[in-house]
Amino acid sequence: MTAIGGGDMGDVVNLNKYRKQRQRLGEAKLAAENRVKFGRDKFERASARAEQERQAEDLDNKRLDGMRPDDKRSD
C-alpha cells in the first residue's frame, strides 16, 4: 500500500502509550537514584545510630560543670 505522495506510510503509534512508558522509565530512574542516595540497610542504620549515641555520651562526659546547655544558670 502506498501513500498519496508515493512513499510508504509508517506504523501507527499510540502516543499515550509512549508517554506513559517514558514516564515509567523516568520514575524508575528517580527511584534508583533515591535508593542509592537514601537507602541504607539495617546494619548501617544501627551502627550509625550507635555511633551518634556514643558521640553524644562522650560529649556529655566532657562537660565541666555537669549542666546541660539548655539549663538556666543561676549566677
Backbone as CSV, one residue per row, in Angstrom:
resi,resn,N_x,N_y,N_z,CA_x,CA_y,CA_z,C_x,C_y,C_z
1,MET,0.860,-1.167,0.000,0.000,0.000,0.000,0.900,1.221,0.000
2,THR,0.613,2.152,-0.839,1.418,3.361,-0.925,0.571,4.566,-0.602
3,ALA,1.233,5.587,-0.070,0.532,6.822,0.275,0.344,7.659,-0.979
4,ILE,-0.354,8.739,-0.817,-0.645,9.614,-1.944,0.650,10.171,-2.545
5,GLY,1.614,10.497,-1.712,2.863,11.068,-2.193,3.784,10.036,-2.803
6,GLY,3.416,8.790,-2.761,4.231,7.755,-3.364,5.117,7.023,-2.365
7,GLY,5.258,7.528,-1.117,6.096,6.864,-0.120,5.282,5.910,0.737
8,ASP,5.966,5.060,1.472,5.275,4.135,2.364,4.862,4.863,3.640
9,MET,3.745,4.441,4.206,3.288,5.031,5.467,3.967,4.306,6.621
10,GLY,4.233,5.036,7.676,4.855,4.452,8.857,3.830,3.743,9.722
11,ASP,4.317,3.110,10.755,3.432,2.421,11.683,2.662,3.434,12.523
12,VAL,1.463,3.036,12.906,0.645,3.873,13.764,1.197,3.761,15.186
13,VAL,1.398,4.909,15.828,1.975,4.927,17.170,0.943,5.494,18.125
14,ASN,0.726,4.803,19.230,-0.168,5.282,20.266,0.638,6.209,21.166
15,LEU,0.388,7.504,21.078,1.175,8.481,21.817,0.960,8.384,23.323
16,ASN,-0.239,8.003,23.755,-0.479,7.834,25.195,0.384,6.711,25.758
17,LYS,0.489,5.627,25.006,1.313,4.502,25.446,2.783,4.935,25.542
18,TYR,3.256,5.664,24.546,4.636,6.153,24.547,4.866,7.102,25.722
19,ARG,3.936,8.002,25.979,4.066,8.964,27.083,4.122,8.247,28.432
20,LYS,3.248,7.269,28.627,3.225,6.526,29.882,4.501,5.706,30.057
21,GLN,4.995,5.124,28.984,6.235,4.352,29.059,7.405,5.264,29.430
22,ARG,7.462,6.436,28.831,8.528,7.389,29.137,8.429,7.852,30.595
23,GLN,7.222,8.058,31.097,7.026,8.465,32.487,7.466,7.358,33.441
24,ARG,7.125,6.107,33.124,7.545,4.977,33.968,9.061,4.855,34.012
25,LEU,9.722,5.048,32.889,11.183,4.974,32.854,11.801,6.095,33.684
26,GLY,11.214,7.285,33.608,11.705,8.408,34.412,11.533,8.153,35.899
27,GLU,10.389,7.578,36.289,10.140,7.271,37.692,11.068,6.166,38.181
28,ALA,11.344,5.185,37.324,12.251,4.100,37.705,13.667,4.641,37.898
29,LYS,14.067,5.564,37.044,15.400,6.168,37.173,15.497,6.963,38.474
30,LEU,14.462,7.733,38.787,14.439,8.507,40.028,14.456,7.589,41.244
31,ALA,13.711,6.494,41.179,13.687,5.546,42.294,15.065,4.926,42.504
32,ALA,15.760,4.613,41.436,17.105,4.045,41.557,18.062,5.055,42.183
33,GLU,17.955,6.314,41.767,18.803,7.361,42.352,18.505,7.529,43.841
34,ASN,17.234,7.490,44.217,16.858,7.630,45.624,17.332,6.442,46.456
35,ARG,17.310,5.238,45.870,17.807,4.075,46.603,19.285,4.232,46.905
36,VAL,20.039,4.778,45.965,21.468,4.993,46.192,21.680,6.106,47.214
37,LYS,20.897,7.168,47.096,21.091,8.330,47.954,20.628,8.076,49.388
38,PHE,19.472,7.466,49.574,18.872,7.345,50.900,18.887,5.926,51.452
39,GLY,19.100,4.956,50.617,18.965,3.574,51.063,20.146,3.093,51.877
40,ARG,19.871,2.636,53.074,20.879,2.006,53.920,20.254,0.758,54.512
41,ASP,21.058,-0.273,54.683,20.498,-1.481,55.265,20.424,-1.357,56.786
42,LYS,19.833,-2.345,57.418,19.558,-2.290,58.849,20.846,-2.175,59.659
43,PHE,21.886,-2.883,59.260,23.156,-2.829,59.979,23.756,-1.429,59.922
44,GLU,23.731,-0.799,58.757,24.283,0.557,58.622,23.517,1.554,59.481
45,ARG,22.178,1.445,59.499,21.378,2.350,60.331,21.689,2.150,61.804
46,ALA,21.796,0.896,62.235,22.069,0.603,63.649,23.455,1.087,64.044
47,SER,24.445,0.874,63.196,25.799,1.308,63.541,25.898,2.826,63.548
48,ALA,25.214,3.504,62.646,25.222,4.969,62.637,24.531,5.515,63.885
49,ARG,23.422,4.891,64.284,22.710,5.323,65.485,23.582,5.102,66.721
50,ALA,24.263,3.955,66.806,25.135,3.662,67.947,26.306,4.650,67.997
51,GLU,26.867,4.970,66.848,27.978,5.935,66.799,27.512,7.316,67.240
52,GLN,26.334,7.720,66.811,25.801,9.026,67.204,25.546,9.075,68.710
53,GLU,24.996,7.998,69.262,24.762,7.946,70.712,26.080,7.964,71.481
54,ARG,27.089,7.267,70.961,28.393,7.234,71.614,29.022,8.619,71.621
55,GLN,28.910,9.327,70.499,29.468,10.678,70.421,28.740,11.626,71.369
56,ALA,27.429,11.515,71.467,26.661,12.374,72.364,27.035,12.097,73.817
57,GLU,27.187,10.825,74.172,27.580,10.474,75.541,28.994,10.961,75.834
58,ASP,29.885,10.832,74.870,31.263,11.295,75.039,31.285,12.805,75.262
59,LEU,30.479,13.543,74.521,30.405,14.992,74.679,29.835,15.352,76.055
60,ASP,28.803,14.645,76.491,28.227,14.899,77.816,29.242,14.623,78.928
61,ASN,30.072,13.619,78.755,31.080,13.295,79.765,32.171,14.356,79.854
62,LYS,32.334,15.158,78.841,33.372,16.186,78.835,32.896,17.523,79.407
63,ARG,31.655,17.605,79.831,31.141,18.849,80.413,31.831,19.109,81.746
64,LEU,32.153,20.368,81.993,32.888,20.716,83.210,31.983,20.827,84.431
65,ASP,30.849,21.486,84.276,30.002,21.731,85.437,28.800,20.794,85.523
66,GLY,28.650,19.900,84.593,27.558,18.942,84.650,26.232,19.507,84.189
67,MET,26.186,20.775,83.783,24.927,21.383,83.343,24.736,21.163,81.856
68,ARG,23.520,20.981,81.482,23.168,20.859,80.077,23.120,22.251,79.471
69,PRO,23.339,22.418,78.178,23.326,23.750,77.565,21.968,24.440,77.642
70,ASP,20.868,23.687,77.775,19.551,24.314,77.831,19.132,24.630,79.276
71,ASP,19.929,24.279,80.263,19.623,24.606,81.658,19.884,26.083,81.913
72,LYS,19.111,26.660,82.817,19.284,28.057,83.189,20.390,28.153,84.250
73,ARG,21.269,29.082,84.081,22.337,29.301,85.063,21.836,30.304,86.099
74,SER,22.152,30.078,87.329,21.741,30.993,88.396,22.992,31.611,89.010
75,ASP,23.635,32.473,88.244,24.864,33.146,88.732,24.534,34.445,89.391
